[in-house]
Amino acid sequence: MEMDEEFLESNDLDWFSAYQDGYIAHFATGGKGIVPESVKCSTENYEVIYDYFYAFDKTSEIEIVGDNLPSFSNEAQRNRYLKSFIDMAERGLFSHDVKDDGTYKLIARPNKGISYNNLPDVIKNILHVLPDNVLSSDAEITTLE
C-alpha cells in the first residue's frame, strides 16, 4: 500500500535513507516533512526498514548539532525534544528533524555510524539512497531525490 498525503500529514514518520558516503540517516517528518517517492510507495517496505533500524543496539557516542536546535524555555523541554534524535544517533544513525519548509536539519550525529556496506541485501534493496550531492557531513538537507 502507498502512503497518501493525508496519511503523511497526520503521522510523524521516522524514515531512513543511505547517504552517498555510505552512512545511514534517520528523518522525523513531524507530519510536514518531504518524503521520497521510494519511501511513500510501500508501507510494507517502510515497516521492514523501520523495524530493522529500531532493533539496533545503542552503542555509539553522539554529538548534538547545537546550531540546528530550536530555542527552548528550559532544560526539561530541550531534553524532551532531543530524546528521539539522541536515541537514533546512539544506534549509529545521523538523525534529522523537519524544518518549517519541509526540508531537514541534522540534530544528532553518531561518532560511529552504521555502514551501508554492512547491511543485509534485503535492506539495501529497499532502502532509499540520497542524491550524489548529499553527504553525512551536511547540516541541512534540501534534496532527497
C-alpha positions as CSV (number, residue, x, y, z in Angstrom):
1,M,0.0,0.0,0.0
2,E,1.2,3.5,-0.8
3,M,1.3,6.4,1.7
4,D,-1.0,9.2,0.6
5,E,-0.8,12.9,1.5
6,E,-3.5,12.6,4.2
7,F,-1.5,9.8,5.9
8,L,1.8,11.7,5.7
9,E,0.2,14.9,7.2
10,S,-1.4,13.1,10.0
11,N,1.6,11.0,11.1
12,D,5.1,11.9,12.4
13,L,7.0,9.3,10.4
14,D,10.5,8.1,11.0
15,W,12.0,7.1,7.7
16,F,15.5,6.1,6.7
17,S,18.0,6.5,3.9
18,A,21.6,6.0,2.9
19,Y,24.0,8.8,2.2
20,Q,26.3,8.6,-0.8
21,D,29.3,8.4,1.6
22,G,28.0,5.1,3.0
23,Y,26.3,6.1,6.3
24,I,22.6,5.8,7.2
25,A,20.3,8.7,8.0
26,H,17.1,8.9,10.1
27,F,14.4,11.6,9.3
28,A,11.5,12.7,11.5
29,T,8.7,14.2,9.4
30,G,6.6,15.9,12.1
31,G,3.7,15.4,9.7
32,K,5.1,18.0,7.3
33,G,8.5,16.7,6.1
34,I,9.1,15.8,2.5
35,V,9.2,12.0,2.0
36,P,10.8,10.5,-1.1
37,E,8.6,8.6,-3.6
38,S,10.6,5.4,-3.0
39,V,9.6,5.6,0.7
40,K,6.0,6.6,0.1
41,C,5.3,3.8,-2.4
42,S,5.3,0.9,0.0
43,T,4.2,0.8,3.6
44,E,5.4,-2.8,3.8
45,N,8.9,-1.8,2.8
46,Y,8.8,1.2,5.2
47,E,7.8,-1.2,8.1
48,V,10.6,-3.6,7.3
49,I,13.2,-0.9,7.3
50,Y,11.7,0.8,10.4
51,D,11.8,-2.4,12.4
52,Y,15.3,-3.2,11.2
53,F,16.9,0.0,12.4
54,Y,14.9,0.2,15.6
55,A,16.3,-3.2,16.5
56,F,19.9,-1.9,16.6
57,D,21.5,-1.7,20.0
58,K,22.6,1.7,21.3
59,T,26.4,1.6,21.1
60,S,27.6,4.9,19.7
61,E,28.6,8.1,21.4
62,I,26.9,11.1,19.8
63,E,27.2,14.8,19.1
64,I,24.4,17.3,19.1
65,V,24.4,19.9,16.3
66,G,23.6,22.9,18.5
67,D,23.3,25.4,15.7
68,N,20.3,23.4,14.4
69,L,18.3,23.3,17.6
70,P,15.2,25.5,18.2
71,S,15.0,27.7,21.3
72,F,13.8,26.1,24.5
73,S,12.3,27.7,27.6
74,N,14.1,25.3,29.9
75,E,16.4,22.2,30.1
76,A,13.5,19.8,30.5
77,Q,11.9,21.0,27.2
78,R,15.3,20.6,25.5
79,N,15.8,17.1,26.8
80,R,12.3,16.0,25.7
81,Y,12.9,17.4,22.2
82,L,16.3,15.7,21.9
83,K,15.3,12.3,23.3
84,S,14.3,10.6,20.0
85,F,17.2,12.1,18.0
86,I,19.7,11.0,20.6
87,D,18.1,7.6,20.6
88,M,18.6,7.2,16.8
89,A,22.1,8.6,16.9
90,E,23.1,6.2,19.6
91,R,22.0,3.4,17.2
92,G,24.5,4.7,14.7
93,L,22.2,6.9,12.5
94,F,22.5,10.5,11.6
95,S,19.2,11.9,12.9
96,H,17.3,14.8,11.3
97,D,14.3,16.9,12.2
98,V,12.0,18.6,9.8
99,K,12.3,22.3,9.1
100,D,9.3,24.6,8.6
101,D,9.7,24.3,4.8
102,G,9.5,20.5,4.8
103,T,13.3,20.0,4.4
104,Y,15.5,18.6,7.1
105,K,18.3,19.7,9.5
106,L,20.7,17.4,11.3
107,I,20.1,17.3,15.0
108,A,22.3,14.4,16.3
109,R,25.2,12.5,14.7
110,P,26.9,9.3,15.9
111,N,30.6,9.1,16.4
112,K,30.4,5.6,14.9
113,G,27.9,5.5,12.1
114,I,26.3,2.4,10.6
115,S,27.8,1.5,7.2
116,Y,25.5,0.8,4.2
117,N,28.0,-1.9,3.1
118,N,27.3,-3.9,6.2
119,L,23.5,-4.0,5.7
120,P,21.9,-7.2,4.5
121,D,20.8,-7.2,0.8
122,V,17.1,-7.3,1.7
123,I,17.5,-3.9,3.4
124,K,19.9,-2.5,0.7
125,N,17.4,-3.4,-2.0
126,I,14.6,-1.3,-0.5
127,L,16.4,1.5,1.4
128,H,16.2,4.9,-0.2
129,V,19.5,6.4,-1.3
130,L,20.0,10.1,-1.2
131,P,21.3,12.0,-4.2
132,D,25.1,12.2,-5.0
133,N,25.4,15.7,-3.6
134,V,24.0,14.8,-0.1
135,L,26.6,13.6,2.5
136,S,26.6,12.8,6.2
137,S,28.6,16.0,6.9
138,D,25.7,18.1,5.6
139,A,23.9,20.1,8.4
140,E,20.9,20.7,6.2
141,I,19.3,18.5,3.5
142,T,17.0,20.1,0.9
143,T,17.3,17.5,-1.9
144,L,16.0,14.0,-1.2
145,E,15.7,12.5,-4.8
